[in-house]
Amino acid sequence: MKLFPFALLLAFATTAAFAGPACHVPKDKWMKEADFKAMIEAQGYKIKTFKVSKGECYEIYGTDKEGKKVEIYFDPATGAPIQQH
């Protein structure tokens, strides 16, 4: 029975490892969503899903210019990529 607490702890640790980054940018500094999407699409990305992550970053799911699936977090003020999966 000692394995159960360890397995539970491991499950929580694994979930935390897959959490996205946190963007600490005041909302009044954020790029407009339409402008951000246009900028990303001009770079060759096709956006399937766009959202604001729990960490308050812009996040897209879609494909890059080579057609490869991407999940990318962006700084909402600059549009710079922060993390990609």
C-alpha positions as CSV (number, residue, x, y, z in Angstrom):
1,M,0.0,0.0,0.0
2,K,3.0,2.3,0.2
3,L,3.0,2.6,-3.6
4,F,-0.3,4.4,-3.8
5,P,0.9,7.7,-2.2
6,F,4.0,7.6,-4.4
7,A,1.9,7.0,-7.6
8,L,-0.4,9.8,-6.6
9,L,2.6,12.2,-6.1
10,L,4.1,11.1,-9.4
11,A,0.8,11.8,-11.2
12,F,0.7,15.4,-9.8
13,A,4.4,15.9,-10.7
14,T,3.9,14.7,-14.2
15,T,0.9,17.0,-14.7
16,A,2.9,20.0,-13.4
17,A,5.7,19.1,-15.9
18,F,3.4,19.6,-18.8
19,A,2.0,22.9,-17.7
20,G,2.7,25.8,-20.0
21,P,4.8,28.8,-19.2
22,A,3.5,31.9,-17.4
23,C,3.5,35.3,-19.2
24,H,3.6,38.1,-16.7
25,V,2.4,40.9,-19.0
26,P,-0.2,43.5,-18.0
27,K,-3.3,43.0,-20.3
28,D,-3.1,46.6,-21.5
29,K,0.2,45.8,-23.1
30,W,-1.1,42.7,-25.0
31,M,-1.1,42.7,-28.8
32,K,-4.7,42.6,-30.2
33,E,-5.6,38.9,-31.0
34,A,-6.5,39.7,-34.6
35,D,-3.1,41.4,-35.1
36,F,-1.3,38.5,-33.4
37,K,-3.1,35.9,-35.6
38,A,-2.3,37.9,-38.8
39,M,1.4,38.1,-37.8
40,I,1.6,34.3,-37.1
41,E,-0.2,33.4,-40.3
42,A,2.1,35.7,-42.3
43,Q,5.0,33.6,-40.9
44,G,3.4,30.5,-42.5
45,Y,1.5,29.0,-39.6
46,K,-2.0,27.7,-40.0
47,I,-4.0,28.1,-36.7
48,K,-6.4,25.4,-35.9
49,T,-7.0,26.5,-32.3
50,F,-6.1,29.8,-30.6
51,K,-6.5,30.5,-26.9
52,V,-5.1,32.3,-23.9
53,S,-3.4,29.7,-21.7
54,K,-3.8,29.4,-17.9
55,G,-0.4,31.1,-17.6
56,E,-1.9,34.0,-19.7
57,C,0.2,33.5,-22.8
58,Y,-1.2,33.3,-26.3
59,E,-1.2,29.6,-27.4
60,I,-1.8,28.1,-30.8
61,Y,-2.3,24.6,-32.0
62,G,-1.9,24.1,-35.8
63,T,0.7,23.5,-38.4
64,D,3.9,25.3,-39.4
65,K,4.9,26.2,-42.9
66,E,6.2,22.6,-43.5
67,G,2.8,21.2,-42.4
68,K,4.1,19.8,-39.1
69,K,1.8,19.9,-36.1
70,V,2.8,22.5,-33.5
71,E,1.7,23.7,-30.1
72,I,3.4,27.0,-29.3
73,Y,3.1,29.5,-26.5
74,F,3.8,33.2,-27.3
75,D,4.4,36.4,-25.3
76,P,1.1,38.3,-25.7
77,A,2.8,41.7,-25.9
78,T,5.5,40.9,-28.5
79,G,4.3,37.8,-30.2
80,A,7.7,36.2,-29.6
81,P,7.6,32.4,-29.2
82,I,8.3,31.3,-25.6
83,Q,7.8,27.5,-25.6
84,Q,7.0,24.9,-28.2
85,H,5.8,21.3,-27.8
